[in-house]
């Protein structure tokens, strides 16, 4: 063997440990959990993923996303969270109350970023908005004020409405029938001349519950900010139309599925902002020290197609103020 061949062979062998180490560099693992999303339509995470790309993260190259979407099945959330903890992900990103609770039950050390949570303090996830103090941070909304706005929107559209059903899903940790939140929403309704009746449904009983609400005298239907309500958006919208109930929802996706109106924090902006939280955590920030941010942008969506089906004329001022009008 010539001396040059020996040098090449030895040189290649010397490079092997470096190549192996390069191949073994671990990229950050980010877990994503959503109750309302499904694998074919992860709509709430699309802006988040776009923001991560804008910040320089490419899935499969310098970051990896572990997606866990429950399509309305809350019974899957605890196992989703436990599985991500077993996989030792670096951050868990969650979209709502139940997802936040499942993740916080599974870990007190892995950072958790909330895309949208109406009451992180009340749920025991944070000590305060400015100083969360634990492993949970992210974004929140001012839900009680938003429900007031939704009821006002209903009254402006249908001034004669005096009774509305508020659809909540069974087991929601914030929106229980006997919760402080329920009493507050009922009082908000009374102050605006609307009796609010809470009606509780499983994901499989939406039609039955909506039919019963209409039969008991409800003149309209409100939808709670809940992943189950989002996942069952088509079934709920169709049932409400069948029973001649105008609807006001907490998310635009419910209106895109056939609901009448929605007024909400702009989830797209909150989702993007969650990407910034993850970026900061990956660069050393501690969730305990990252203030929980309140929503600052809001949107109204009007479905004129549904209005025509129900025989409702949406006031011109509401149409003019809407961020989007579905024809």
Kinemage of the C-alpha trace (Angstrom):
@kinemage 1
@onewidth
@group {chain A} dominant
@subgroup {mainchain}
@vectorlist {calphas} color= white
{ca unk a 1} P 0.000 0.000 0.000
{ca unk a 2} L 1.355 3.398 -0.937
{ca unk a 3} L 1.994 6.004 1.784
{ca unk a 4} L -0.648 8.348 0.293
{ca unk a 5} L -3.306 5.601 0.547
{ca unk a 6} L -2.445 5.056 4.203
{ca unk a 7} L -2.813 8.765 4.944
{ca unk a 8} L -6.204 8.902 3.229
{ca unk a 9} L -7.467 5.833 5.093
{ca unk a 10} L -6.195 7.058 8.456
{ca unk a 11} L -7.506 10.529 7.786
{ca unk a 12} L -10.956 9.125 7.023
{ca unk a 13} L -10.898 7.037 10.188
{ca unk a 14} L -9.925 10.077 12.246
{ca unk a 15} L -12.913 11.939 10.894
{ca unk a 16} L -15.415 9.242 11.921
{ca unk a 17} L -15.939 10.361 15.555
{ca unk a 18} L -16.607 13.924 14.398
{ca unk a 19} L -19.102 12.756 11.747
{ca unk a 20} L -20.848 10.545 14.298
{ca unk a 21} L -21.107 13.394 16.781
{ca unk a 22} L -22.488 15.675 14.069
{ca unk a 23} L -25.128 13.106 13.213
{ca unk a 24} L -26.081 12.802 16.903
{ca unk a 25} L -26.690 16.509 17.521
{ca unk a 26} L -30.153 16.681 19.050
{ca unk a 27} L -32.522 19.239 17.619
{ca unk a 28} L -35.155 20.817 19.914
{ca unk a 29} L -38.339 18.779 20.213
{ca unk a 30} L -41.591 20.759 20.514
{ca unk a 31} L -44.804 19.021 21.544
{ca unk a 32} L -48.102 20.386 20.248
{ca unk a 33} L -51.400 19.463 21.943
{ca unk a 34} L -54.850 20.579 20.812
{ca unk a 35} L -58.290 19.331 21.799
{ca unk a 36} L -60.117 21.137 18.985
{ca unk a 37} L -57.746 20.397 16.109
{ca unk a 38} L -57.613 17.182 14.118
{ca unk a 39} L -54.706 15.779 12.092
{ca unk a 40} L -56.247 16.846 8.786
{ca unk a 41} L -57.042 20.381 9.966
{ca unk a 42} L -54.589 21.722 12.587
{ca unk a 43} L -55.835 25.240 11.881
{ca unk a 44} L -54.921 26.814 15.222
{ca unk a 45} L -51.259 25.808 14.884
{ca unk a 46} L -50.749 27.003 11.299
{ca unk a 47} L -49.816 30.594 12.285
{ca unk a 48} L -47.570 29.241 15.053
{ca unk a 49} L -45.678 27.045 12.601
{ca unk a 50} L -45.405 29.951 10.144
{ca unk a 51} L -43.922 32.107 12.901
{ca unk a 52} L -41.434 29.418 13.809
{ca unk a 53} L -40.317 29.247 10.167
{ca unk a 54} L -39.980 33.035 10.106
{ca unk a 55} L -37.715 32.768 13.154
{ca unk a 56} L -35.458 30.345 11.285
{ca unk a 57} L -36.757 26.956 12.433
{ca unk a 58} L -37.188 24.274 9.771
{ca unk a 59} L -39.098 21.151 10.785
{ca unk a 60} L -36.893 18.080 10.406
{ca unk a 61} L -33.693 20.106 10.150
{ca unk a 62} L -33.103 22.267 13.213
{ca unk a 63} L -36.334 21.521 15.087
{ca unk a 64} L -38.904 18.733 15.319
{ca unk a 65} L -42.611 19.000 16.135
{ca unk a 66} L -44.503 16.199 17.863
{ca unk a 67} L -48.189 16.772 17.001
{ca unk a 68} L -50.986 15.455 19.212
{ca unk a 69} L -54.482 16.469 18.016
{ca unk a 70} L -57.532 15.072 19.824
{ca unk a 71} L -60.365 16.074 17.411
{ca unk a 72} L -62.640 16.822 20.374
{ca unk a 73} L -61.757 13.783 22.508
{ca unk a 74} L -60.743 15.197 25.882
{ca unk a 75} L -60.039 11.680 27.198
{ca unk a 76} L -56.886 11.580 25.040
{ca unk a 77} L -55.213 14.663 26.511
{ca unk a 78} L -53.576 13.151 29.609
{ca unk a 79} L -51.941 10.383 27.574
{ca unk a 80} L -50.856 12.877 24.914
{ca unk a 81} L -49.117 14.961 27.586
{ca unk a 82} L -47.583 11.945 29.324
{ca unk a 83} L -46.224 10.650 26.019
{ca unk a 84} L -44.567 13.970 25.231
{ca unk a 85} L -42.959 14.005 28.670
{ca unk a 86} L -41.639 10.468 28.103
{ca unk a 87} L -40.157 11.686 24.833
{ca unk a 88} L -38.410 14.490 26.757
{ca unk a 89} L -39.602 17.287 24.523
{ca unk a 90} L -38.092 20.699 25.212
{ca unk a 91} L -41.358 22.690 25.187
{ca unk a 92} L -45.053 21.751 25.131
{ca unk a 93} L -47.411 24.140 23.314
{ca unk a 94} L -51.101 23.838 24.192
{ca unk a 95} L -54.209 25.520 22.806
{ca unk a 96} L -56.735 25.681 25.657
{ca unk a 97} L -57.689 25.069 29.275
{ca unk a 98} L -57.918 21.280 29.225
{ca unk a 99} L -54.709 20.912 27.261
{ca unk a 100} L -52.952 23.268 29.713
{ca unk a 101} L -54.155 21.263 32.705
{ca unk a 102} L -53.190 17.930 31.139
{ca unk a 103} L -49.693 19.194 30.379
{ca unk a 104} L -49.215 20.731 33.833
{ca unk a 105} L -50.331 17.464 35.456
{ca unk a 106} L -47.744 15.585 33.407
{ca unk a 107} L -44.760 17.832 34.145
{ca unk a 108} L -43.649 20.614 36.446
{ca unk a 109} L -40.296 21.060 34.721
{ca unk a 110} L -40.817 21.114 30.945
{ca unk a 111} L -41.878 24.626 29.813
{ca unk a 112} L -45.518 24.891 28.711
{ca unk a 113} L -46.704 27.665 26.373
{ca unk a 114} L -50.444 28.402 26.154
{ca unk a 115} L -51.788 29.674 22.837
{ca unk a 116} L -55.058 30.749 24.435
{ca unk a 117} L -56.304 30.212 27.984
{ca unk a 118} L -59.112 32.291 29.507
{ca unk a 119} L -58.158 31.827 33.160
{ca unk a 120} L -54.619 30.584 33.882
{ca unk a 121} L -54.626 32.015 37.399
{ca unk a 122} L -58.027 30.601 38.326
{ca unk a 123} L -56.911 27.194 37.036
{ca unk a 124} L -53.817 27.303 39.237
{ca unk a 125} L -51.406 27.407 36.317
{ca unk a 126} L -49.791 30.732 37.236
{ca unk a 127} L -49.396 32.927 40.308
{ca unk a 128} L -49.943 36.125 38.343
{ca unk a 129} L -49.847 37.345 34.759
{ca unk a 130} L -46.659 39.437 35.183
{ca unk a 131} L -44.796 36.665 37.059
{ca unk a 132} L -46.241 33.218 36.335
{ca unk a 133} L -43.793 31.638 38.753
{ca unk a 134} L -43.930 28.081 37.394
{ca unk a 135} L -43.390 26.256 34.124
{ca unk a 136} L -46.481 27.669 32.345
{ca unk a 137} L -46.636 30.911 30.363
{ca unk a 138} L -48.150 32.162 27.099
{ca unk a 139} L -51.329 34.044 26.253
{ca unk a 140} L -54.735 34.677 27.771
{ca unk a 141} L -58.002 36.457 26.983
{ca unk a 142} L -60.422 38.624 28.937
{ca unk a 143} L -63.263 36.158 28.529
{ca unk a 144} L -65.951 37.771 30.683
{ca unk a 145} L -65.732 41.017 28.726
{ca unk a 146} L -65.843 39.048 25.471
{ca unk a 147} L -69.056 37.296 26.499
{ca unk a 148} L -70.561 40.706 27.221
{ca unk a 149} L -69.635 41.802 23.714
{ca unk a 150} L -71.120 38.634 22.195
{ca unk a 151} L -74.421 39.170 24.004
{ca unk a 152} L -74.470 42.805 22.855
{ca unk a 153} L -73.831 41.629 19.307
{ca unk a 154} L -76.755 39.233 19.608
{ca unk a 155} L -79.058 41.992 20.880
{ca unk a 156} L -77.985 44.405 18.144
{ca unk a 157} L -78.766 41.750 15.555
{ca unk a 158} L -81.995 40.516 17.162
{ca unk a 159} L -83.316 43.167 19.580
{ca unk a 160} L -86.261 41.020 20.693
{ca unk a 161} L -84.119 38.160 22.006
{ca unk a 162} L -84.609 37.774 25.757
{ca unk a 163} L -83.396 34.216 26.330
{ca unk a 164} L -80.341 32.418 24.997
{ca unk a 165} L -78.734 29.042 25.658
{ca unk a 166} L -74.996 28.983 26.294
{ca unk a 167} L -73.503 25.703 25.091
{ca unk a 168} L -70.705 24.297 27.241
{ca unk a 169} L -69.029 20.905 27.030
{ca unk a 170} L -69.146 18.392 29.826
{ca unk a 171} L -66.159 18.519 32.171
{ca unk a 172} L -64.734 21.867 31.079
{ca unk a 173} L -62.609 23.087 34.017
{ca unk a 174} L -63.576 26.759 33.583
{ca unk a 175} L -67.139 26.710 32.313
{ca unk a 176} L -68.875 24.463 34.819
{ca unk a 177} L -72.590 24.931 35.395
{ca unk a 178} L -72.039 25.904 39.064
{ca unk a 179} L -68.798 27.828 38.596
{ca unk a 180} L -68.094 31.463 39.420
{ca unk a 181} L -67.717 32.011 35.691
{ca unk a 182} L -71.260 30.746 35.058
{ca unk a 183} L -72.713 33.102 37.657
{ca unk a 184} L -70.794 36.017 36.176
{ca unk a 185} L -71.937 35.281 32.613
{ca unk a 186} L -75.534 34.979 33.781
{ca unk a 187} L -75.193 38.385 35.433
{ca unk a 188} L -73.672 39.858 32.261
{ca unk a 189} L -76.687 38.553 30.353
{ca unk a 190} L -79.170 39.995 32.863
{ca unk a 191} L -77.505 43.392 32.640
{ca unk a 192} L -78.183 43.312 28.901
{ca unk a 193} L -81.719 41.979 29.139
{ca unk a 194} L -80.973 38.376 28.182
{ca unk a 195} L -81.577 35.315 30.346
{ca unk a 196} L -78.651 32.927 29.899
{ca unk a 197} L -79.368 29.211 30.284
{ca unk a 198} L -76.286 27.005 30.467
{ca unk a 199} L -76.699 23.765 28.533
{ca unk a 200} L -74.084 21.048 28.777
{ca unk a 201} L -73.283 18.522 26.068
{ca unk a 202} L -70.871 15.748 25.209
{ca unk a 203} L -69.315 15.804 21.757
{ca unk a 204} L -71.797 13.072 20.738
{ca unk a 205} L -74.955 14.744 22.138
{ca unk a 206} L -74.869 18.184 20.491
{ca unk a 207} L -77.998 17.632 18.373
{ca unk a 208} L -80.010 16.347 21.324
{ca unk a 209} L -78.980 19.204 23.634
{ca unk a 210} L -79.577 21.923 21.040
{ca unk a 211} L -82.996 20.490 20.206
{ca unk a 212} L -83.897 20.506 23.916
{ca unk a 213} L -82.706 24.106 24.310
{ca unk a 214} L -84.893 25.230 21.413
{ca unk a 215} L -87.882 23.310 22.785
{ca unk a 216} L -87.437 24.918 26.207
{ca unk a 217} L -87.690 28.430 24.804
{ca unk a 218} L -84.179 29.504 23.852
{ca unk a 219} L -84.254 32.092 21.063
{ca unk a 220} L -80.522 31.932 20.285
{ca unk a 221} L -77.425 29.867 21.013
{ca unk a 222} L -74.038 31.032 22.303
{ca unk a 223} L -70.977 28.783 22.142
{ca unk a 224} L -68.355 28.662 24.883
{ca unk a 225} L -64.620 29.026 24.204
{ca unk a 226} L -63.933 25.312 24.264
{ca unk a 227} L -62.037 22.847 22.104
{ca unk a 228} L -64.963 20.429 22.060
{ca unk a 229} L -67.223 23.191 20.695
{ca unk a 230} L -64.622 23.874 18.003
{ca unk a 231} L -64.194 20.206 17.080
{ca unk a 232} L -67.977 19.734 16.761
{ca unk a 233} L -68.452 23.033 14.907
{ca unk a 234} L -70.190 21.550 11.855
{ca unk a 235} L -72.593 19.428 13.879
{ca unk a 236} L -73.448 22.374 16.134
{ca unk a 237} L -73.986 24.814 13.258
{ca unk a 238} L -76.177 22.353 11.356
{ca unk a 239} L -78.265 21.542 14.445
{ca unk a 240} L -78.747 25.226 15.264
{ca unk a 241} L -79.976 25.922 11.716
{ca unk a 242} L -82.346 22.973 11.845
{ca unk a 243} L -83.844 24.318 15.070
{ca unk a 244} L -83.910 27.935 13.830
{ca unk a 245} L -81.469 29.206 16.450
{ca unk a 246} L -79.198 32.158 15.560
{ca unk a 247} L -75.713 31.558 16.939
{ca unk a 248} L -72.891 33.666 18.347
{ca unk a 249} L -69.596 31.844 18.828
{ca unk a 250} L -66.240 32.375 20.475
{ca unk a 251} L -64.191 31.403 17.418
{ca unk a 252} L -64.318 32.231 13.730
{ca unk a 253} L -63.971 28.557 12.775
{ca unk a 254} L -67.492 27.956 14.116
{ca unk a 255} L -68.836 30.652 11.782
{ca unk a 256} L -66.871 29.280 8.845
{ca unk a 257} L -68.657 25.978 9.551
{ca unk a 258} L -72.104 27.614 9.361
{ca unk a 259} L -72.545 29.640 12.539
{ca unk a 260} L -74.039 33.120 12.278
{ca unk a 261} L -71.657 35.418 14.178
{ca unk a 262} L -68.460 35.322 16.192
{ca unk a 263} L -66.536 37.811 18.268
{ca unk a 264} L -63.202 36.758 19.676
{ca unk a 265} L -59.603 37.469 20.325
{ca unk a 266} L -57.721 37.027 17.081
{ca unk a 267} L -56.421 33.505 17.583
{ca unk a 268} L -54.143 33.785 14.555
{ca unk a 269} L -52.176 36.563 16.269
{ca unk a 270} L -52.031 34.661 19.566
{ca unk a 271} L -50.794 31.552 17.775
{ca unk a 272} L -48.021 33.541 16.113
{ca unk a 273} L -47.081 35.116 19.415
{ca unk a 274} L -46.787 31.668 20.985
{ca unk a 275} L -43.974 31.032 18.508
{ca unk a 276} L -42.063 33.965 19.974
{ca unk a 277} L -42.480 32.498 23.467
{ca unk a 278} L -41.044 29.176 22.293
{ca unk a 279} L -38.137 30.942 20.575
{ca unk a 280} L -37.280 32.827 23.762
{ca unk a 281} L -37.469 29.677 25.880
{ca unk a 282} L -35.189 27.795 23.473
{ca unk a 283} L -32.712 30.645 23.934
{ca unk a 284} L -32.691 30.338 27.705
{ca unk a 285} L -35.685 32.300 29.012
{ca unk a 286} L -37.540 30.749 31.944
{ca unk a 287} L -41.350 30.479 31.722
{ca unk a 288} L -41.589 31.542 35.373
{ca unk a 289} L -40.188 34.943 34.360
{ca unk a 290} L -42.026 35.405 31.038
{ca unk a 291} L -45.197 37.464 31.637
{ca unk a 292} L -48.437 35.947 30.385
{ca unk a 293} L -49.716 38.300 27.690
{ca unk a 294} L -53.340 39.332 27.190
{ca unk a 295} L -54.915 39.368 23.748
{ca unk a 296} L -54.705 42.763 22.070
{ca unk a 297} L -56.412 42.146 18.718
{ca unk a 298} L -60.014 41.046 18.205
{ca unk a 299} L -62.189 40.115 15.259
{ca unk a 300} L -65.823 39.743 14.269
{ca unk a 301} L -66.983 37.352 11.553
{ca unk a 302} L -70.469 37.374 9.989
{ca unk a 303} L -71.991 34.592 7.897
{ca unk a 304} L -74.586 36.153 5.575
{ca unk a 305} L -75.322 32.793 3.973
{ca unk a 306} L -76.516 31.469 7.331
{ca unk a 307} L -78.422 34.693 7.942
{ca unk a 308} L -80.346 34.165 4.711
{ca unk a 309} L -81.156 30.563 5.649
{ca unk a 310} L -82.523 31.735 9.018
{ca unk a 311} L -84.352 34.680 7.484
{ca unk a 312} L -82.347 37.207 9.516
{ca unk a 313} L -81.239 40.588 8.238
{ca unk a 314} L -77.893 41.513 9.763
{ca unk a 315} L -77.754 45.258 10.517
{ca unk a 316} L -75.622 47.157 8.022
{ca unk a 317} L -73.456 48.587 10.820
{ca unk a 318} L -72.478 45.097 12.009
{ca unk a 319} L -71.651 44.023 8.457
{ca unk a 320} L -69.541 47.155 8.032
{ca unk a 321} L -67.679 46.520 11.290
{ca unk a 322} L -67.014 42.839 10.590
{ca unk a 323} L -63.451 41.760 9.892
{ca unk a 324} L -64.783 39.132 7.524
{ca unk a 325} L -68.148 38.576 5.868
{ca unk a 326} L -68.951 35.120 4.518
{ca unk a 327} L -71.294 35.433 1.547
